[in-house]
Amino acid sequence: MEKKKWGKYRLFDTCLIATALDSELIGPTFPPIPSITFPVGPTGGTGPTGVTGPT
């Protein structure tokens, strides 16, 4: 009978099976990055801006 190459590394085999079932176990986990939001409307007084010309 042929001997398994990784036979003496049972924990190694178990970890490979676990990571195959749950991909979040691979690598470091970081908190989600919040999305960038831009103001949409009046944000307050900015002071006098001067004449902009005819519209």
mmCIF file of the N, C-alpha and C atoms, coordinates in Angstrom:
data_MODEL
# 
_entry.id   MODEL 
# 
loop_
_atom_site.group_PDB 
_atom_site.id 
_atom_site.type_symbol 
_atom_site.label_atom_id 
_atom_site.label_alt_id 
_atom_site.label_comp_id 
_atom_site.label_asym_id 
_atom_site.label_entity_id 
_atom_site.label_seq_id 
_atom_site.pdbx_PDB_ins_code 
_atom_site.Cartn_x 
_atom_site.Cartn_y 
_atom_site.Cartn_z 
_atom_site.occupancy 
_atom_site.B_iso_or_equiv 
_atom_site.pdbx_formal_charge 
_atom_site.auth_seq_id 
_atom_site.auth_comp_id 
_atom_site.auth_asym_id 
_atom_site.auth_atom_id 
_atom_site.pdbx_PDB_model_num 
ATOM 1   N N  . MET A 1 1  ? 0.844   -1.182 0.000   1.00 0.00 ? 1  MET A N  1 
ATOM 2   C CA . MET A 1 1  ? 0.000   0.000  0.000   1.00 0.00 ? 1  MET A CA 1 
ATOM 3   C C  . MET A 1 1  ? 0.892   1.250  0.000   1.00 0.00 ? 1  MET A C  1 
ATOM 4   N N  . GLU A 1 2  ? 0.457   2.269  -0.688  1.00 0.00 ? 2  GLU A N  1 
ATOM 5   C CA . GLU A 1 2  ? 1.231   3.501  -0.800  1.00 0.00 ? 2  GLU A CA 1 
ATOM 6   C C  . GLU A 1 2  ? 1.015   4.380  0.433   1.00 0.00 ? 2  GLU A C  1 
ATOM 7   N N  . LYS A 1 3  ? 2.111   4.893  0.978   1.00 0.00 ? 3  LYS A N  1 
ATOM 8   C CA . LYS A 1 3  ? 2.032   5.737  2.171   1.00 0.00 ? 3  LYS A CA 1 
ATOM 9   C C  . LYS A 1 3  ? 1.691   7.169  1.770   1.00 0.00 ? 3  LYS A C  1 
ATOM 10  N N  . LYS A 1 4  ? 0.808   7.802  2.555   1.00 0.00 ? 4  LYS A N  1 
ATOM 11  C CA . LYS A 1 4  ? 0.441   9.193  2.278   1.00 0.00 ? 4  LYS A CA 1 
ATOM 12  C C  . LYS A 1 4  ? 1.636   10.106 2.526   1.00 0.00 ? 4  LYS A C  1 
ATOM 13  N N  . LYS A 1 5  ? 1.812   11.076 1.652   1.00 0.00 ? 5  LYS A N  1 
ATOM 14  C CA . LYS A 1 5  ? 2.938   12.002 1.781   1.00 0.00 ? 5  LYS A CA 1 
ATOM 15  C C  . LYS A 1 5  ? 2.827   12.839 3.049   1.00 0.00 ? 5  LYS A C  1 
ATOM 16  N N  . TRP A 1 6  ? 1.618   13.289 3.360   1.00 0.00 ? 6  TRP A N  1 
ATOM 17  C CA . TRP A 1 6  ? 1.411   14.166 4.513   1.00 0.00 ? 6  TRP A CA 1 
ATOM 18  C C  . TRP A 1 6  ? 0.782   13.399 5.684   1.00 0.00 ? 6  TRP A C  1 
ATOM 19  N N  . GLY A 1 7  ? 0.988   12.106 5.750   1.00 0.00 ? 7  GLY A N  1 
ATOM 20  C CA . GLY A 1 7  ? 0.353   11.274 6.770   1.00 0.00 ? 7  GLY A CA 1 
ATOM 21  C C  . GLY A 1 7  ? 0.647   11.702 8.196   1.00 0.00 ? 7  GLY A C  1 
ATOM 22  N N  . LYS A 1 8  ? 1.846   12.185 8.458   1.00 0.00 ? 8  LYS A N  1 
ATOM 23  C CA . LYS A 1 8  ? 2.185   12.563 9.831   1.00 0.00 ? 8  LYS A CA 1 
ATOM 24  C C  . LYS A 1 8  ? 1.747   13.983 10.180  1.00 0.00 ? 8  LYS A C  1 
ATOM 25  N N  . TYR A 1 9  ? 1.134   14.689 9.261   1.00 0.00 ? 9  TYR A N  1 
ATOM 26  C CA . TYR A 1 9  ? 0.692   16.067 9.505   1.00 0.00 ? 9  TYR A CA 1 
ATOM 27  C C  . TYR A 1 9  ? -0.832  16.134 9.523   1.00 0.00 ? 9  TYR A C  1 
ATOM 28  N N  . ARG A 1 10 ? -1.445  15.466 10.476  1.00 0.00 ? 10 ARG A N  1 
ATOM 29  C CA . ARG A 1 10 ? -2.916  15.441 10.534  1.00 0.00 ? 10 ARG A CA 1 
ATOM 30  C C  . ARG A 1 10 ? -3.494  16.841 10.760  1.00 0.00 ? 10 ARG A C  1 
ATOM 31  N N  . LEU A 1 11 ? -2.853  17.629 11.601  1.00 0.00 ? 11 LEU A N  1 
ATOM 32  C CA . LEU A 1 11 ? -3.347  18.984 11.861  1.00 0.00 ? 11 LEU A CA 1 
ATOM 33  C C  . LEU A 1 11 ? -3.293  19.822 10.593  1.00 0.00 ? 11 LEU A C  1 
ATOM 34  N N  . PHE A 1 12 ? -2.251  19.643 9.796   1.00 0.00 ? 12 PHE A N  1 
ATOM 35  C CA . PHE A 1 12 ? -2.124  20.358 8.524   1.00 0.00 ? 12 PHE A CA 1 
ATOM 36  C C  . PHE A 1 12 ? -3.298  20.024 7.610   1.00 0.00 ? 12 PHE A C  1 
ATOM 37  N N  . ASP A 1 13 ? -3.631  18.734 7.507   1.00 0.00 ? 13 ASP A N  1 
ATOM 38  C CA . ASP A 1 13 ? -4.768  18.313 6.680   1.00 0.00 ? 13 ASP A CA 1 
ATOM 39  C C  . ASP A 1 13 ? -6.068  18.895 7.209   1.00 0.00 ? 13 ASP A C  1 
ATOM 40  N N  . THR A 1 14 ? -6.228  18.916 8.526   1.00 0.00 ? 14 THR A N  1 
ATOM 41  C CA . THR A 1 14 ? -7.449  19.448 9.127   1.00 0.00 ? 14 THR A CA 1 
ATOM 42  C C  . THR A 1 14 ? -7.588  20.938 8.837   1.00 0.00 ? 14 THR A C  1 
ATOM 43  N N  . CYS A 1 15 ? -6.493  21.685 8.920   1.00 0.00 ? 15 CYS A N  1 
ATOM 44  C CA . CYS A 1 15 ? -6.536  23.125 8.646   1.00 0.00 ? 15 CYS A CA 1 
ATOM 45  C C  . CYS A 1 15 ? -6.890  23.396 7.192   1.00 0.00 ? 15 CYS A C  1 
ATOM 46  N N  . LEU A 1 16 ? -6.368  22.580 6.285   1.00 0.00 ? 16 LEU A N  1 
ATOM 47  C CA . LEU A 1 16 ? -6.701  22.763 4.872   1.00 0.00 ? 16 LEU A CA 1 
ATOM 48  C C  . LEU A 1 16 ? -8.178  22.521 4.621   1.00 0.00 ? 16 LEU A C  1 
ATOM 49  N N  . ILE A 1 17 ? -8.739  21.524 5.267   1.00 0.00 ? 17 ILE A N  1 
ATOM 50  C CA . ILE A 1 17 ? -10.168 21.240 5.096   1.00 0.00 ? 17 ILE A CA 1 
ATOM 51  C C  . ILE A 1 17 ? -10.989 22.383 5.685   1.00 0.00 ? 17 ILE A C  1 
ATOM 52  N N  . ALA A 1 18 ? -10.597 22.885 6.861   1.00 0.00 ? 18 ALA A N  1 
ATOM 53  C CA . ALA A 1 18 ? -11.336 23.969 7.506   1.00 0.00 ? 18 ALA A CA 1 
ATOM 54  C C  . ALA A 1 18 ? -11.309 25.236 6.663   1.00 0.00 ? 18 ALA A C  1 
ATOM 55  N N  . THR A 1 19 ? -10.163 25.566 6.086   1.00 0.00 ? 19 THR A N  1 
ATOM 56  C CA . THR A 1 19 ? -10.087 26.781 5.280   1.00 0.00 ? 19 THR A CA 1 
ATOM 57  C C  . THR A 1 19 ? -10.824 26.615 3.966   1.00 0.00 ? 19 THR A C  1 
ATOM 58  N N  . ALA A 1 20 ? -10.939 25.403 3.480   1.00 0.00 ? 20 ALA A N  1 
ATOM 59  C CA . ALA A 1 20 ? -11.705 25.176 2.254   1.00 0.00 ? 20 ALA A CA 1 
ATOM 60  C C  . ALA A 1 20 ? -13.186 25.414 2.506   1.00 0.00 ? 20 ALA A C  1 
ATOM 61  N N  . LEU A 1 21 ? -13.645 25.154 3.719   1.00 0.00 ? 21 LEU A N  1 
ATOM 62  C CA . LEU A 1 21 ? -15.059 25.335 4.042   1.00 0.00 ? 21 LEU A CA 1 
ATOM 63  C C  . LEU A 1 21 ? -15.382 26.775 4.421   1.00 0.00 ? 21 LEU A C  1 
ATOM 64  N N  . ASP A 1 22 ? -14.447 27.490 5.025   1.00 0.00 ? 22 ASP A N  1 
ATOM 65  C CA . ASP A 1 22 ? -14.681 28.868 5.459   1.00 0.00 ? 22 ASP A CA 1 
ATOM 66  C C  . ASP A 1 22 ? -13.510 29.732 5.000   1.00 0.00 ? 22 ASP A C  1 
ATOM 67  N N  . SER A 1 23 ? -13.700 30.490 3.935   1.00 0.00 ? 23 SER A N  1 
ATOM 68  C CA . SER A 1 23 ? -12.607 31.282 3.366   1.00 0.00 ? 23 SER A CA 1 
ATOM 69  C C  . SER A 1 23 ? -12.173 32.435 4.266   1.00 0.00 ? 23 SER A C  1 
ATOM 70  N N  . GLU A 1 24 ? -12.968 32.806 5.259   1.00 0.00 ? 24 GLU A N  1 
ATOM 71  C CA . GLU A 1 24 ? -12.590 33.903 6.153   1.00 0.00 ? 24 GLU A CA 1 
ATOM 72  C C  . GLU A 1 24 ? -11.488 33.498 7.126   1.00 0.00 ? 24 GLU A C  1 
ATOM 73  N N  . LEU A 1 25 ? -11.145 32.216 7.165   1.00 0.00 ? 25 LEU A N  1 
ATOM 74  C CA . LEU A 1 25 ? -10.085 31.764 8.057   1.00 0.00 ? 25 LEU A CA 1 
ATOM 75  C C  . LEU A 1 25 ? -8.706  31.999 7.474   1.00 0.00 ? 25 LEU A C  1 
ATOM 76  N N  . ILE A 1 26 ? -8.628  32.419 6.227   1.00 0.00 ? 26 ILE A N  1 
ATOM 77  C CA . ILE A 1 26 ? -7.341  32.620 5.569   1.00 0.00 ? 26 ILE A CA 1 
ATOM 78  C C  . ILE A 1 26 ? -6.904  34.070 5.729   1.00 0.00 ? 26 ILE A C  1 
ATOM 79  N N  . GLY A 1 27 ? -5.703  34.285 6.211   1.00 0.00 ? 27 GLY A N  1 
ATOM 80  C CA . GLY A 1 27 ? -5.126  35.620 6.284   1.00 0.00 ? 27 GLY A CA 1 
ATOM 81  C C  . GLY A 1 27 ? -5.688  36.461 7.410   1.00 0.00 ? 27 GLY A C  1 
ATOM 82  N N  . PRO A 1 28 ? -5.150  37.663 7.559   1.00 0.00 ? 28 PRO A N  1 
ATOM 83  C CA . PRO A 1 28 ? -5.630  38.554 8.617   1.00 0.00 ? 28 PRO A CA 1 
ATOM 84  C C  . PRO A 1 28 ? -6.995  39.123 8.268   1.00 0.00 ? 28 PRO A C  1 
ATOM 85  N N  . THR A 1 29 ? -7.739  39.447 9.288   1.00 0.00 ? 29 THR A N  1 
ATOM 86  C CA . THR A 1 29 ? -9.052  40.055 9.065   1.00 0.00 ? 29 THR A CA 1 
ATOM 87  C C  . THR A 1 29 ? -8.987  41.512 9.502   1.00 0.00 ? 29 THR A C  1 
ATOM 88  N N  . PHE A 1 30 ? -9.459  42.391 8.679   1.00 0.00 ? 30 PHE A N  1 
ATOM 89  C CA . PHE A 1 30 ? -9.467  43.820 8.958   1.00 0.00 ? 30 PHE A CA 1 
ATOM 90  C C  . PHE A 1 30 ? -10.905 44.304 9.040   1.00 0.00 ? 30 PHE A C  1 
ATOM 91  N N  . PRO A 1 31 ? -11.160 45.378 9.800   1.00 0.00 ? 31 PRO A N  1 
ATOM 92  C CA . PRO A 1 31 ? -12.514 45.919 9.846   1.00 0.00 ? 31 PRO A CA 1 
ATOM 93  C C  . PRO A 1 31 ? -12.901 46.471 8.481   1.00 0.00 ? 31 PRO A C  1 
ATOM 94  N N  . PRO A 1 32 ? -14.198 46.495 8.174   1.00 0.00 ? 32 PRO A N  1 
ATOM 95  C CA . PRO A 1 32 ? -14.622 47.024 6.877   1.00 0.00 ? 32 PRO A CA 1 
ATOM 96  C C  . PRO A 1 32 ? -14.275 48.503 6.741   1.00 0.00 ? 32 PRO A C  1 
ATOM 97  N N  . ILE A 1 33 ? -13.946 48.923 5.538   1.00 0.00 ? 33 ILE A N  1 
ATOM 98  C CA . ILE A 1 33 ? -13.609 50.315 5.264   1.00 0.00 ? 33 ILE A CA 1 
ATOM 99  C C  . ILE A 1 33 ? -14.908 51.081 5.019   1.00 0.00 ? 33 ILE A C  1 
ATOM 100 N N  . PRO A 1 34 ? -15.158 52.157 5.774   1.00 0.00 ? 34 PRO A N  1 
ATOM 101 C CA . PRO A 1 34 ? -16.394 52.915 5.561   1.00 0.00 ? 34 PRO A CA 1 
ATOM 102 C C  . PRO A 1 34 ? -16.371 53.623 4.211   1.00 0.00 ? 34 PRO A C  1 
ATOM 103 N N  . SER A 1 35 ? -17.540 53.759 3.626   1.00 0.00 ? 35 SER A N  1 
ATOM 104 C CA . SER A 1 35 ? -17.621 54.430 2.333   1.00 0.00 ? 35 SER A CA 1 
ATOM 105 C C  . SER A 1 35 ? -17.428 55.936 2.499   1.00 0.00 ? 35 SER A C  1 
ATOM 106 N N  . ILE A 1 36 ? -16.976 56.590 1.446   1.00 0.00 ? 36 ILE A N  1 
ATOM 107 C CA . ILE A 1 36 ? -16.758 58.036 1.459   1.00 0.00 ? 36 ILE A CA 1 
ATOM 108 C C  . ILE A 1 36 ? -18.080 58.718 1.137   1.00 0.00 ? 36 ILE A C  1 
ATOM 109 N N  . THR A 1 37 ? -18.444 59.712 1.940   1.00 0.00 ? 37 THR A N  1 
ATOM 110 C CA . THR A 1 37 ? -19.679 60.465 1.686   1.00 0.00 ? 37 THR A CA 1 
ATOM 111 C C  . THR A 1 37 ? -19.328 61.928 1.454   1.00 0.00 ? 37 THR A C  1 
ATOM 112 N N  . PHE A 1 38 ? -19.996 62.523 0.512   1.00 0.00 ? 38 PHE A N  1 
ATOM 113 C CA . PHE A 1 38 ? -19.799 63.928 0.191   1.00 0.00 ? 38 PHE A CA 1 
ATOM 114 C C  . PHE A 1 38 ? -21.055 64.705 0.563   1.00 0.00 ? 38 PHE A C  1 
ATOM 115 N N  . PRO A 1 39 ? -20.906 65.958 0.995   1.00 0.00 ? 39 PRO A N  1 
ATOM 116 C CA . PRO A 1 39 ? -22.086 66.757 1.316   1.00 0.00 ? 39 PRO A CA 1 
ATOM 117 C C  . PRO A 1 39 ? -22.934 66.997 0.068   1.00 0.00 ? 39 PRO A C  1 
ATOM 118 N N  . VAL A 1 40 ? -24.245 66.938 0.239   1.00 0.00 ? 40 VAL A N  1 
ATOM 119 C CA . VAL A 1 40 ? -25.157 67.143 -0.899  1.00 0.00 ? 40 VAL A CA 1 
ATOM 120 C C  . VAL A 1 40 ? -26.145 68.254 -0.557  1.00 0.00 ? 40 VAL A C  1 
ATOM 121 N N  . GLY A 1 41 ? -25.717 69.450 -0.615  1.00 0.00 ? 41 GLY A N  1 
ATOM 122 C CA . GLY A 1 41 ? -26.605 70.565 -0.317  1.00 0.00 ? 41 GLY A CA 1 
ATOM 123 C C  . GLY A 1 41 ? -25.860 71.642 0.444   1.00 0.00 ? 41 GLY A C  1 
ATOM 124 N N  . PRO A 1 42 ? -26.603 72.593 0.967   1.00 0.00 ? 42 PRO A N  1 
ATOM 125 C CA . PRO A 1 42 ? -25.973 73.693 1.695   1.00 0.00 ? 42 PRO A CA 1 
ATOM 126 C C  . PRO A 1 42 ? -25.198 73.173 2.902   1.00 0.00 ? 42 PRO A C  1 
ATOM 127 N N  . THR A 1 43 ? -24.007 73.703 3.074   1.00 0.00 ? 43 THR A N  1 
ATOM 128 C CA . THR A 1 43 ? -23.187 73.278 4.204   1.00 0.00 ? 43 THR A CA 1 
ATOM 129 C C  . THR A 1 43 ? -22.870 74.423 5.150   1.00 0.00 ? 43 THR A C  1 
ATOM 130 N N  . GLY A 1 44 ? -23.452 75.573 4.918   1.00 0.00 ? 44 GLY A N  1 
ATOM 131 C CA . GLY A 1 44 ? -23.202 76.700 5.807   1.00 0.00 ? 44 GLY A CA 1 
ATOM 132 C C  . GLY A 1 44 ? -22.586 77.861 5.064   1.00 0.00 ? 44 GLY A C  1 
ATOM 133 N N  . GLY A 1 45 ? -22.469 78.979 5.750   1.00 0.00 ? 45 GLY A N  1 
ATOM 134 C CA . GLY A 1 45 ? -21.940 80.183 5.133   1.00 0.00 ? 45 GLY A CA 1 
ATOM 135 C C  . GLY A 1 45 ? -20.465 80.056 4.798   1.00 0.00 ? 45 GLY A C  1 
ATOM 136 N N  . THR A 1 46 ? -20.091 80.565 3.625   1.00 0.00 ? 46 THR A N  1 
ATOM 137 C CA . THR A 1 46 ? -18.686 80.551 3.230   1.00 0.00 ? 46 THR A CA 1 
ATOM 138 C C  . THR A 1 46 ? -18.144 81.957 3.038   1.00 0.00 ? 46 THR A C  1 
ATOM 139 N N  . GLY A 1 47 ? -18.971 82.953 3.294   1.00 0.00 ? 47 GLY A N  1 
ATOM 140 C CA . GLY A 1 47 ? -18.511 84.325 3.133   1.00 0.00 ? 47 GLY A CA 1 
ATOM 141 C C  . GLY A 1 47 ? -18.842 84.859 1.755   1.00 0.00 ? 47 GLY A C  1 
ATOM 142 N N  . PRO A 1 48 ? -18.562 86.151 1.526   1.00 0.00 ? 48 PRO A N  1 
ATOM 143 C CA . PRO A 1 48 ? -18.889 86.754 0.234   1.00 0.00 ? 48 PRO A CA 1 
ATOM 144 C C  . PRO A 1 48 ? -18.029 86.159 -0.880  1.00 0.00 ? 48 PRO A C  1 
ATOM 145 N N  . THR A 1 49 ? -18.663 85.949 -2.033  1.00 0.00 ? 49 THR A N  1 
ATOM 146 C CA . THR A 1 49 ? -17.933 85.373 -3.161  1.00 0.00 ? 49 THR A CA 1 
ATOM 147 C C  . THR A 1 49 ? -17.771 86.351 -4.305  1.00 0.00 ? 49 THR A C  1 
ATOM 148 N N  . GLY A 1 50 ? -18.507 87.427 -4.316  1.00 0.00 ? 50 GLY A N  1 
ATOM 149 C CA . GLY A 1 50 ? -18.366 88.408 -5.388  1.00 0.00 ? 50 GLY A CA 1 
ATOM 150 C C  . GLY A 1 50 ? -19.266 88.094 -6.572  1.00 0.00 ? 50 GLY A C  1 
ATOM 151 N N  . VAL A 1 51 ? -19.157 88.940 -7.572  1.00 0.00 ? 51 VAL A N  1 
ATOM 152 C CA . VAL A 1 51 ? -19.999 88.823 -8.753  1.00 0.00 ? 51 VAL A CA 1 
ATOM 153 C C  . VAL A 1 51 ? -19.474 87.691 -9.635  1.00 0.00 ? 51 VAL A C  1 
ATOM 154 N N  . THR A 1 52 ? -20.400 86.895 -10.192 1.00 0.00 ? 52 THR A N  1 
ATOM 155 C CA . THR A 1 52 ? -19.987 85.788 -11.055 1.00 0.00 ? 52 THR A CA 1 
ATOM 156 C C  . THR A 1 52 ? -20.259 86.067 -12.522 1.00 0.00 ? 52 THR A C  1 
ATOM 157 N N  . GLY A 1 53 ? -20.893 87.176 -12.832 1.00 0.00 ? 53 GLY A N  1 
ATOM 158 C CA . GLY A 1 53 ? -21.166 87.494 -14.231 1.00 0.00 ? 53 GLY A CA 1 
ATOM 159 C C  . GLY A 1 53 ? -22.593 87.145 -14.609 1.00 0.00 ? 53 GLY A C  1 
ATOM 160 N N  . PRO A 1 54 ? -22.983 87.475 -15.852 1.00 0.00 ? 54 PRO A N  1 
ATOM 161 C CA . PRO A 1 54 ? -24.358 87.214 -16.278 1.00 0.00 ? 54 PRO A CA 1 
ATOM 162 C C  . PRO A 1 54 ? -24.618 85.708 -16.396 1.00 0.00 ? 54 PRO A C  1 
ATOM 163 N N  . THR A 1 55 ? -25.854 85.357 -16.083 1.00 0.00 ? 55 THR A N  1 
ATOM 164 C CA . THR A 1 55 ? -26.245 83.944 -16.200 1.00 0.00 ? 55 THR A CA 1 
ATOM 165 C C  . THR A 1 55 ? -27.364 83.778 -17.191 1.00 0.00 ? 55 THR A C  1 
# 
